[in-house]
Amino acid sequence: YIAAQLTLLEEVKKKYSDYLKEKGESQQATKDKDEALAKLEKWVREFYAITKIALEDKPQLLESVGKLVRG
């Protein structure tokens, strides 16, 4: 009986260890995703700022890259 309980205890420890590993990997993946999205957002803002200057005399082209132009 004790041997069976010790075996079960080892299985629980292993599964808990696996859980902690997966949890850590998931948290890291979320952090990596958030960092990538922040970099992409910065790039897009810079792209639109440069595009707005480059195409200020061609508003239709500015709209073609997804930036709505009033007027």
N, C-alpha and C positions, 0 to 999 in steps of 0.2 A: 504493500500500500504506500509506504513512504517513497519508494523508488518511483512509482507512478506519479506521485505528487511532485517530486523533484523534476521529473521529465516535463510535466505540465508547466511548472514554474519556469524552466529554461525556455520552453516554447513562448510563454508570455513575455519573458525578457527579450527574446529575439524579435518578436513581433513589435514590441514597444520600441526597440532600437530601430527597426525598419521604419516604423511610423515617424520617429523623430528625424530620421534621414530624409524621408520623403517630404516632411513638413519643411525642413530646411531648404531642400531643393526647390520646393514650390515658392517659398518666400524669396529665394534668390532669383527665380524666374520672373516673379512679379517685379522685383527691383530692376532687373535688366530691361524688362518691357517698359517700365515707367521711364527709365533713363533714355531708352531708344525713342520713345514718343516725345520726350522733351527736346531731344536733339532734332527730331523731324519737325516739330513745331517751330523751333528757332530757325531752321533752314527755310521753311515755308515763309515765315515772316520776312526774312532777308530777301528771299526770292521775289516776293510781291513788292517789297520796297524798291528793289533794283528795277524790276519790270515796270513799275509805275513811273519811275524816272525815265527809263529807256523808251517807253511807249507813250509818254505824255501827249504827244501830238498825233497819236493813233489810238484813240479810245476803243475802237472796234477790236483791234488786236489784243488790247488789255483784257477785254471781255472774253476773248478766245482762250485765255489761260485761266479763266474761272473767276476773274475779279469783275464784279458788276460796277458799271460806271453810271453815275447819275447824269441826267441831262440828255 
